[in-house]
Amino acid sequence: MSDEPTDDELEELRKKKMEQLQDQQAGGEEAREAQRQQAEAQKKAVLRQTLTDGARKRLNSVKMSKPEFGEQVEQQVVALARSGRVQGKIDEEQMKSLLQELQPDKQDFNIKRR
């Protein structure tokens, strides 16, 4: 009898190793998810402190129609607040001007008929 492991033993070792790797991977994903949730909670707290109710409603309506753009605006507001460039709260009129500044240029198509 040799000291070589049988095919069944090798298969069992492979299964155990795969389970260990999957457990480690799941733990890493959980940590990343917890970190993402914490960052999201911090962002919401900063937005609550920085925006008036009207500005928050306007931003939420933008996020409903254009989620990516709304997220970009939120990031900009958070960056402004953290850098200390916001005096007081951002009201609805200031939010309107901020949205216009950040909005990508619209492309106009002029069709000329002959």
Secondary structure, DSSP 8 states (H G I E B T S, - for coil): --SS--HHHHHHHHHHHHHHHHHHHHHHHHHHHHHHHHHHHHHHHHHHHHB-HHHHHHHHHHHHH-HHHHHHHHHHHHHHHHHT---S-B-HHHHHHHHHHHS-----------
